[in-house]
Amino acid sequence: MNTLAKLELPKRWEFLEQRAQAAGLDTGLFVERVDSAANRIDYLLQRVKTGGGGLFEVFFGLSGSGKTTFLRTLPKHFQNIRVLSFPKDTPLGELPNFILNKYVPGDLSARIILVERRDNPSQADLSSLSETFADLLEAFRDPHGAALVLWPVTREGSARSIAAEAWTTGRDSMADTQSKGFYHFSGLPKERFYPVADTTTRNLTGDGLDAFGVTAEIASDLLTGTETIADFFNAVDLYAESQREKTWSVLKTKVRARLWIVLPGDIPSVIRSTVLSLTQGSRNRVDIDLVAEFIDQPDEKAPLYVTDWKARRPAMAHLLRAIDLRLFELPPNVSLAAIRSLGDVGTKARLKQQTMKLEDAKATMRASKLYKEIQTELGFDTTPFASAIRDVEETSNEYRRVQALAAKGDKALNKAVGLLLAECLKEDVPEVVVASEKKSLPNCDLKPDVCIQIGELDFICIEPTWRSTDTGIPGEIEGGQNTLAASHMKKYLLDKAMQYVKALDV
């Protein structure tokens, strides 16, 4: 089964609304104003206001042009309006009474009535037009009937027929004299299709289209042959899926190696700040736009991995998501718990507090963001992560004592973390296999520091990088360079990610 992230662009308003609500997002985030149509609505509302009566207009537009999305989000672009939907399951002949019954005494906001979900009018609707419009004309003449009625229709023949019936019934008392009740909604200009699709994807997934292999240049080619924004969304969806399958065809014969970089450090607040500055969303995925800025800056003496990334720049976002690059904090209380409970004698000897009960150490690991995310990835529900770990000087000093070993080699430190993860998972998910020493992955040259096997060829690769601030311990350890800085981590992230991309040959 293809486990790479799948792009889903909602092509209909109903689906977009559902996805936005599920994500707890305002639909206004996904919608861009169509100026020509908005100007038309503004003109018609002014006609209703100055004329004192109601007005009717057909909104003709191709299926997928964005009519419903535009009309349903009018309150985002206009103040003091109420948009009401005339129910689809109510006979069209009830429209005049619906308008009169929705009048609210003292409400000065303009009313827009949408004849919704009748984009392709039934024969029953068309046969009742004459009688409905005769009653609608009377309703428009009633003080309670001052409303703008809009009917979105996708078939031009039906749209013109409906508009002609309205004009014949009431002429300028029913419809605008310029349009005679017919408006052609053309939707957004094509040059706005990609930005809207990109914004939609970012809001729903946290990533832009380039993370799914669709760059601006590719999108420009996909515009050819499209008439509506829904056509474009379909073309983007198909291309993204082809790229997903292409990448998966490589990984499934080799290995799915998810690169999760773990950042142990001495001061929790500094670790947290660095991780937050380099990641996005709640899943700790690396902020692609941020690390890409580092690649895009001209530098004649750039390291080799920068040169390699520049050569792969159009595919960079897609590749980083294919290897699932993430960055996790590991506060000193967690790394120390691993060392005190399962570290070797030589490492423990550097600590003032050298032991810790294994059960207490496991509880500490289970409370970490790293462990909770491992559980989530394995499909288990977990309690929310609480990140309020205080900075405690003695804990930071204890970490600094063992971190000094990392300059000569961090194998013992990594092994302790891996062993503690293994102890926790042995109880929580016994079928998962954890290797806490460097072990070659199948079909490639990768040897992660800690390897969690979650499928036959599916691994979470934990790569700790032991760092600290420039603070030392007076009389014991001199201060040095602040290797916890975000600038240092950007370089490490990109270098390690390139190693994985090359090894996986994606």
C-alpha positions in Angstrom: 0.0 0.0 0.0 1.3 3.5 -0.9 1.9 5.2 2.4 3.0 8.6 0.8 0.8 11.6 1.5 -2.0 11.9 -1.1 -3.1 15.3 -2.4 -6.8 15.9 -2.2 -8.2 19.1 -3.7 -11.9 19.6 -3.0 -13.4 20.3 -6.4 -17.0 21.2 -5.2 -18.1 23.7 -2.6 -19.8 21.0 -0.5 -16.6 19.0 -0.2 -14.5 22.1 0.6 -16.9 23.1 3.3 -16.8 19.6 4.8 -13.0 19.5 4.8 -12.7 23.0 6.2 -15.1 22.3 9.1 -13.3 19.0 9.9 -10.1 21.0 10.1 -11.7 23.7 12.2 -10.9 26.3 9.5 -12.9 29.3 8.2 -14.0 28.7 4.6 -13.0 32.2 3.8 -9.3 31.1 3.9 -9.8 29.1 0.7 -11.8 31.7 -1.3 -10.6 34.4 -3.5 -12.8 37.3 -4.5 -14.0 37.3 -8.1 -14.0 41.0 -8.8 -16.2 41.1 -11.9 -18.9 39.0 -10.2 -18.6 40.9 -6.9 -19.0 44.2 -8.8 -22.2 42.8 -10.4 -23.6 41.8 -7.0 -22.8 45.2 -5.6 -24.7 46.8 -8.5 -27.7 44.6 -8.1 -27.9 45.2 -4.4 -27.8 48.9 -5.0 -30.7 48.5 -7.4 -32.7 46.6 -4.8 -31.9 49.3 -2.2 -32.8 52.3 -4.4 -35.7 50.6 -6.2 -37.4 49.5 -3.1 -38.5 46.1 -4.6 -36.9 42.8 -5.3 -34.7 41.7 -8.3 -34.1 38.4 -10.0 -31.0 37.2 -12.0 -29.8 34.0 -13.3 -26.1 33.3 -12.7 -25.0 31.2 -15.6 -21.6 29.5 -15.5 -20.0 26.2 -16.4 -20.0 23.4 -13.9 -16.9 23.8 -11.8 -16.4 27.5 -12.5 -16.9 28.3 -8.8 -20.5 29.7 -8.9 -21.6 28.1 -5.7 -18.4 28.8 -3.9 -18.6 32.5 -4.9 -22.3 32.8 -3.9 -22.0 30.9 -0.6 -19.1 33.1 0.5 -20.6 36.5 -0.3 -20.7 37.5 3.4 -16.9 37.3 3.3 -16.9 40.1 0.7 -19.9 42.2 1.6 -21.0 43.8 4.8 -24.5 43.9 6.2 -26.0 41.1 4.0 -27.9 37.9 4.8 -27.5 35.0 2.4 -30.4 32.5 2.5 -30.8 29.3 0.6 -34.1 28.2 -0.8 -34.3 24.5 -0.1 -34.0 22.1 -3.1 -36.7 19.8 -1.8 -39.3 22.6 -1.7 -41.4 23.2 -4.8 -40.2 26.2 -6.8 -43.7 27.7 -6.5 -43.0 28.3 -2.8 -40.2 30.7 -3.5 -42.3 33.9 -3.3 -43.7 32.9 0.2 -40.2 31.9 1.3 -38.9 35.4 0.6 -41.8 37.1 2.4 -41.5 34.7 5.4 -37.8 35.5 5.8 -38.4 39.2 6.3 -37.2 40.3 9.7 -38.7 43.6 11.0 -36.0 46.1 11.8 -33.3 44.2 10.0 -31.6 46.7 7.7 -29.2 44.1 6.1 -29.7 43.3 2.4 -31.1 39.9 1.7 -29.8 37.6 -1.0 -31.9 34.5 -1.8 -30.0 31.6 -3.5 -32.0 29.1 -5.5 -29.5 26.4 -4.7 -28.8 22.9 -6.0 -31.0 23.4 -9.1 -28.0 24.1 -11.4 -29.7 21.8 -13.9 -33.4 22.6 -13.5 -35.8 19.8 -13.6 -38.7 19.8 -16.1 -41.1 20.4 -13.1 -39.2 23.6 -12.3 -39.2 24.8 -15.9 -42.9 24.1 -16.3 -43.8 26.1 -13.2 -41.7 29.2 -14.2 -44.6 31.2 -15.5 -46.8 30.8 -12.4 -43.8 31.2 -10.0 -42.6 34.4 -11.6 -46.1 35.9 -11.6 -46.3 35.3 -7.8 -42.7 36.4 -7.4 -43.5 39.7 -9.1 -46.2 40.3 -6.5 -43.8 39.5 -3.7 -41.2 41.9 -5.1 -43.9 44.7 -4.9 -44.5 43.9 -1.2 -42.3 45.9 1.2 -41.3 42.5 2.8 -40.2 41.2 -0.6 -37.2 43.5 -1.2 -34.5 40.9 -1.9 -32.0 39.9 -4.6 -32.8 36.4 -5.9 -30.0 34.6 -7.6 -30.3 31.3 -9.5 -27.0 29.6 -10.5 -27.5 27.5 -13.6 -24.9 25.5 -15.6 -26.7 25.0 -18.9 -26.8 28.1 -21.1 -30.0 27.2 -22.8 -31.9 26.7 -19.5 -30.3 29.8 -18.1 -31.5 32.0 -21.0 -34.9 30.4 -21.0 -35.4 31.2 -17.2 -34.1 34.7 -17.7 -36.4 35.3 -20.7 -39.4 34.1 -18.7 -38.5 36.5 -15.8 -38.1 39.4 -18.2 -41.3 38.7 -20.0 -43.2 38.4 -16.7 -42.0 41.6 -15.1 -39.5 43.4 -17.2 -37.7 46.0 -15.2 -39.9 45.3 -12.1 -38.4 41.8 -12.1 -34.9 42.0 -13.7 -32.2 44.5 -14.5 -32.7 46.3 -17.8 -29.1 45.8 -18.9 -28.9 42.1 -18.4 -32.6 41.2 -18.6 -32.0 38.7 -15.9 -29.0 36.9 -17.3 -25.4 37.1 -16.0 -22.5 35.1 -17.3 -20.2 34.1 -14.4 -16.7 33.4 -15.8 -15.0 32.7 -12.5 -11.5 33.5 -11.5 -9.0 34.3 -14.3 -6.7 31.4 -15.1 -3.6 33.0 -13.7 -5.3 32.8 -10.2 -6.0 29.0 -10.4 -2.5 27.9 -9.1 -2.4 30.4 -6.2 -5.9 29.3 -5.1 -5.0 25.6 -5.4 -1.8 26.2 -3.5 -3.5 28.1 -0.7 -6.2 25.5 -0.4 -3.6 22.7 -0.1 -1.6 24.7 2.4 -4.6 25.3 4.6 -5.7 21.7 4.5 -2.4 19.9 4.7 0.2 22.5 5.8 2.1 22.0 2.6 2.0 23.7 -0.8 1.5 22.0 -4.1 5.2 21.6 -4.6 5.3 19.1 -1.8 3.2 16.9 -4.0 5.4 17.4 -7.1 3.4 20.2 -8.7 5.6 23.3 -9.1 4.4 26.6 -10.6 6.1 25.7 -13.9 4.2 22.3 -14.1 1.0 24.0 -13.1 1.4 26.4 -16.1 1.5 23.4 -18.4 -1.5 21.9 -16.7 -3.6 25.0 -17.4 -3.7 24.1 -21.1 -7.0 22.6 -22.0 -8.7 23.7 -18.8 -11.8 25.9 -18.8 -12.7 26.0 -15.1 -10.9 26.0 -11.8 -12.4 22.5 -11.2 -10.8 21.3 -14.4 -7.5 22.6 -13.2 -7.9 21.0 -9.8 -8.6 17.7 -11.5 -5.5 18.1 -13.7 -3.4 18.9 -10.6 -4.8 16.0 -8.7 -4.0 13.5 -11.5 -0.5 14.8 -11.9 0.2 14.7 -8.2 -1.0 11.2 -8.1 1.3 10.2 -10.9 4.2 11.7 -9.1 3.2 9.9 -5.9 3.0 6.6 -7.7 6.3 7.2 -9.4 8.1 7.9 -6.1 6.4 4.9 -4.5 7.4 2.6 -7.3 11.0 3.3 -6.2 10.5 3.1 -2.5 8.4 0.0 -2.4 11.2 -2.0 -4.1 13.8 -0.5 -1.7 12.6 0.8 1.6 10.4 3.5 3.1 12.8 5.3 5.4 11.2 8.1 7.4 13.8 10.5 8.6 13.0 11.8 12.0 15.8 13.9 13.4 15.8 14.2 17.2 17.4 17.2 19.0 18.6 16.5 22.5 19.9 19.7 24.3 20.6 21.2 27.6 17.9 23.9 28.0 14.3 22.9 27.2 13.1 26.4 26.2 16.0 26.8 23.7 15.4 23.3 22.2 11.7 24.1 21.9 12.3 27.4 20.3 14.7 25.9 17.6 12.2 23.1 16.8 9.3 25.4 16.6 11.2 27.8 14.3 12.0 25.0 11.8 8.8 23.0 11.8 5.2 23.5 10.9 1.9 22.1 12.2 1.4 19.7 15.0 3.2 16.7 13.4 6.7 18.3 13.6 7.3 18.3 9.8 10.1 20.5 8.7 9.1 23.8 7.3 10.0 23.3 3.6 9.8 27.0 2.7 12.1 27.9 5.5 14.9 25.4 4.7 14.5 26.1 1.0 15.5 29.8 1.6 18.8 28.5 2.7 19.3 26.6 -0.6 18.1 29.6 -2.7 20.6 32.0 -1.3 23.6 32.4 -3.7 26.8 31.1 -2.2 29.8 30.3 -4.4 31.4 28.3 -1.6 28.3 26.4 -0.6 28.8 22.9 0.7 28.3 19.9 -1.5 24.8 19.1 -0.1 23.7 22.6 -1.1 24.9 22.1 -4.6 23.1 18.8 -4.7 19.9 20.4 -3.5 20.1 23.2 -6.0 20.2 20.5 -8.7 17.1 19.0 -7.3 15.4 22.3 -6.3 12.1 21.8 -8.3 11.6 18.5 -6.6 12.9 19.5 -3.2 9.6 19.8 -1.4 8.3 16.5 -2.8 11.5 14.7 -1.8 11.5 16.0 1.7 8.0 14.9 2.2 8.7 11.5 0.5 11.3 10.9 3.2 9.0 12.4 5.9 11.6 14.7 7.3 10.7 15.8 10.8 12.4 17.4 13.8 11.7 16.6 17.4 12.8 18.1 20.7 14.3 15.8 23.3 14.5 17.7 26.6 17.3 16.8 29.0 15.1 15.0 31.4 14.2 12.5 28.7 17.7 11.9 27.4 19.0 11.7 31.0 16.3 9.2 31.8 17.5 6.9 29.0 21.1 7.2 30.1 20.5 6.7 33.8 18.3 3.7 33.3 19.9 1.9 30.3 23.2 3.7 29.5 26.6 2.1 29.8 28.8 2.4 32.9 31.2 4.8 31.3 28.5 7.3 30.3 26.7 7.1 33.7 30.0 7.7 35.5 30.0 11.3 34.4 26.7 12.0 36.1 26.0 13.1 39.7 22.8 11.1 39.7 23.7 7.9 37.9 20.6 5.7 38.2 16.9 5.8 37.6 14.2 3.2 37.9 13.3 1.8 34.5 9.6 2.3 35.1 10.2 6.0 35.9 12.3 6.3 32.8 9.7 4.8 30.6 7.0 7.2 32.0 9.4 10.1 31.1 9.8 8.8 27.5 6.1 8.1 27.1 5.4 11.8 27.9 7.7 13.1 25.2 6.5 14.5 21.8 8.7 12.0 20.0 7.1 8.9 21.6 3.6 10.3 21.2 4.2 10.9 17.5 5.6 7.3 17.1 2.3 6.0 18.6 0.3 8.3 16.3 2.2 7.0 13.3 1.4 3.5 14.3 -2.3 4.3 14.5 -2.7 4.5 18.3 -4.6 7.2 20.1 -2.6 9.0 22.7 -3.0 11.8 25.2 -2.1 15.3 24.0 1.5 16.4 24.4 2.1 18.8 27.3 5.2 20.8 26.5 5.5 22.9 29.7 8.9 21.5 30.7 10.7 24.0 32.9 14.4 25.0 32.6 16.2 23.5 35.6 19.8 24.4 35.9 20.9 21.2 37.6 19.2 19.0 34.9 20.9 21.1 32.2 24.3 20.6 33.9 23.7 16.9 34.1 23.0 16.8 30.4 26.1 18.9 29.7 28.2 16.4 31.5 27.2 13.5 29.1 26.9 15.7 26.0 30.6 16.4 26.3 31.1 12.8 25.1 29.3 13.5 21.8 32.3 15.2 20.4 34.2 11.9 20.6 31.2 9.8 19.5 27.6 9.6 20.4 27.1 5.9 19.9 26.6 5.2 23.6 24.1 8.1 23.9 22.1 7.0 20.9 22.0 3.4 22.1 20.5 4.4 25.5 17.7 6.4 23.8 17.0 3.5 21.4 17.0 1.0 24.3 14.5 3.1 26.2 12.2 3.4 23.2 12.4 -0.3 22.7 11.4 -1.0 26.3 8.4 1.3 25.9 7.3 -0.1 22.6 7.8 -3.7 23.8 4.9 -3.2 26.2 2.8 -0.8 24.0 3.3 -2.3 20.5 5.1 -5.6 20.9 5.1 -6.3 17.1 7.3 -3.4 16.4 11.1 -4.1 16.2 13.6 -1.5 17.5 17.3 -1.6 16.6 19.3 0.7 18.9 22.6 0.3 17.2 23.5 1.2 13.6 22.0 -1.4 11.4 21.8 -1.4 7.6 18.3 -1.0 6.1 17.3 -3.4 3.4 18.2 -2.6 -0.2 20.2 0.6 0.6 23.3 1.8 2.5 21.4 3.7 5.2 22.4 2.9 8.8 20.2 4.9 11.1 21.3 5.5 14.7 17.9 4.1 16.0 15.6 2.1 13.7 12.0 1.3 14.3 10.5 -1.2 11.9 6.8 -0.7 11.4 6.3 -2.8 8.3 8.2 -5.2 6.1 10.0 -2.4 4.3 8.8 0.5 6.4 11.0 2.1 9.0 11.1 5.2 11.2 14.8 6.2 11.3 15.7 8.2 14.4 18.8 10.3 14.0 19.7 12.1 17.3 22.1 15.1 17.1 23.4 15.9 20.6 23.8 19.6 21.0 24.0 22.4 23.7 24.0 26.1 24.2 27.2 28.0 24.8 26.7 27.7 28.5 29.2 25.6 30.4 29.5 24.5 34.1 31.7 26.9 36.1 34.8 25.2 37.2 33.9 22.0 35.4 33.1 22.4 31.7 33.9 25.5 29.6 31.2 27.0 27.5 31.4 26.7 23.7 29.5 27.4 20.5 25.7 27.4 20.7 25.1 24.4 18.4 21.4 24.4 19.3 20.9 27.5 17.1 18.4 27.2 14.2 21.1 28.2 11.7 23.2 25.2 12.7 20.2 22.9 12.5 19.2 24.0 9.0 22.5 22.8 7.7 22.3 19.5 9.5 18.7 18.9 8.3 19.6 19.5 4.7 22.8 17.5 4.8 21.2 14.5 6.5 18.1 14.7 4.2 20.4 14.6 1.1 22.1 11.5 2.4 18.7 9.8 2.6 17.6 11.0 -0.8 20.7 9.7 -2.5 20.6 6.4 -0.6 17.0 5.8 -1.6 17.6 7.0 -5.2 14.4 9.0 -5.3 
